Amino acid sequence: MALTPSNMLELHTKAPSFNLPDVVTEQHVTLDQVRGENGTLVIFMCNHCPYVIHVMEEMVKLCKEAQEKGVGVVAISSNDVMNYPADSPGKMAILAQELEFSFPYLYDENQDAAKAYDAACTPDFYVFDKEDALLYRGRMDESRPGNDIAVTGTDLRNAIDQMILGNTIELQYPSMGCNIKWKK
């Protein structure tokens, strides 16, 4: 698992559309369906990445808080499940149910969504305003496995709050995590 930073998609990029299956409901979900009245948080993640596992509890809490503020939330896994079976849709569904995800967890089998968002790592966070313009991309906070910094979600919470207020999000740092497992 190579430590990989976000690609930092250009700010103000319009949110790419998607139509992907939710691993829990088995229904296809689109960007239009998850968009919130105050914006949208798109997360690229997977089940097995130690960086995702490290922030998972706080991330689930943060997502519920964002939804309460009118921000739509969706998580997408784009990993190659042939080589990483822990990220299979069945195992994704189990994780989403066990942790009581309040948001859809989508499977990007052909990896088109990851490519459209220029996603590079897990976790990778994107905050779009209500007009679908990218205002933040990067990390949840500065905590990483083994660095002894508490997981707080400070950077991502601040980005969501500033987006809702209509303010510019000044400080943006790349996320760091496992590289997306691309199909060969």
N, C-alpha and C positions, 0 to 999 in steps of 0.2 A: 504494500500500500504506500504509494508515493505521496508525501505531503505536497499538496497542490494549492496555490492561491486562486481566488476568483479571477476571472478575466476582466471584471469591472466594465461591463457593458456601458456604452455611452449614455450619460444622463439625458433625459427627455426622450429616449427611444420609446416608441409606442409598444405596449405590451403585445407580444405575439399571441395570436389566438391558438387554441388547442381544442381537441375533442378526444378525450382519453377515458378509458374505463376506470371507474372507482372500484377498488379491489374489495370493498365491503358490500356495496349495493349491486355491483356488477352492471350499473347503468353508466352510460357515457356522460361525461361532464365537460362543459365548455367554459371558457373564460367568462362569457356573458352570464353564466349561471352562478359563478362564484364571486363576481365583482360585488363589492360592497358600496354603500351609498357614499362612504368617505374615502374609498380606495381599496386596493387589493395587495395582499402579501402573498407572493409566490415563493415556495421553498422547494429547492432540490435537495433530496435526502435519500437515504436508503436504510435498510435494517442493520447491516453488519458493520458499518463504519464506526470505529471507536470515537471519532470526533462528533458524530451524530449522537451516539449513545451517551457521551459525556454531557451534552446539553439537552437531551430529550425531555427530561422532567420539566425544566424551566421553559423549554420551547412550547410544550403543550399548554402550560399555564399562560404564557405570553400570548399564544394564539387565541385562547378563550377571551382574554382581556381585549385583544384587538377586535374581535368579533363584537364584543359588547360596546365598542366605540364606533361601530358601523364599518369596520374594515373586513372585507371578505378575505378568506384564507384558503389556500390549497397547497398540498404537498404533492410532489411528483418524484417518482423513482424512475431513473432511466438506465440503470445498470444492466449489463449483460447477465441474464439469469442462468444461462447455460454454464458459465464459468463461476458464477456467484449465486448458487441456489438459495442462500439465506435471504436473498432479495427477491425471491419469486413472489408472484401475486398472492398465492395462498399464505405465505409467511407474512407478507405485508398486511393482509387482512387480519391475521391473528394479532399482530402488533397493534394495529389501529384499534381493534376491539379491546385488547387488554389495557391499553393506555387511555381508552375512551376519547379518541380523537374527536374533536368537535368540528372537524373540517374533512373534506374528501382527501383520500390518499390515492393518487392516480398512478397507473402503470404506463410508462412511455416505451412500449415494446420496440418500436422502430427508431427510437432516440431522436425523433424529429423535434420534439419540444425542447430537449436539452440543447440541440444545435441552434434552434431559433432564439433561445435565451442566452446563447453563448455560455452556458453553464460549464463549469470546469471541475467543481469539487462538491463534496457533501460534508457539511451542509453549505448551501449557497442561498442567500436571501435577497429578494427583490421587492421593493415597495413602490407601487404605482399609485398615482393620485386618481381622483374620480374621472379624469379624462384619459386615463390609461398611460400617462407619461411617467417614465421611470424617474423617481426622485432619490432613491437610495438603492445601493447594491453593495453587498459585503457581509461583514461578520455580525453575529449576534452580540458578542462582547469579546473581551480579550482572554477569556479563560480557554485553556486547552488541556487535554489530558496530561497530567504530570507537572503543570506549571504552578500549582498551588494557588491559583487565583480563583476565587469563587465565581460560579456561574450566576450571573445577574440579569443578562439580557439587556443591559444598559444601552448599548449602541442601537439595537433594533427598536427598543421601546422609545428611545428619544426620536429616532427617525419617524416612527409612526405618529407620535405626538406632534412633531414639527410639521409633518405632512398634513395632518388634520387642521392645524392652525394656519396652514398656507405659507409656512416659512421655509426658507432654504435650509437644507441639511448640510451644514458646513463640513464637519469631519466625517470622512468615509474611509474605512480601512477594509482591505480585502478579507474575505473569509478564508480560512485555511482548513483543509480537511483531506480526505482521501480523494484521489482523482476519480471522476466518473469512469466506470468500467465500460469502455466502448467496445462494440462488437467488431470483430475483425472482418 
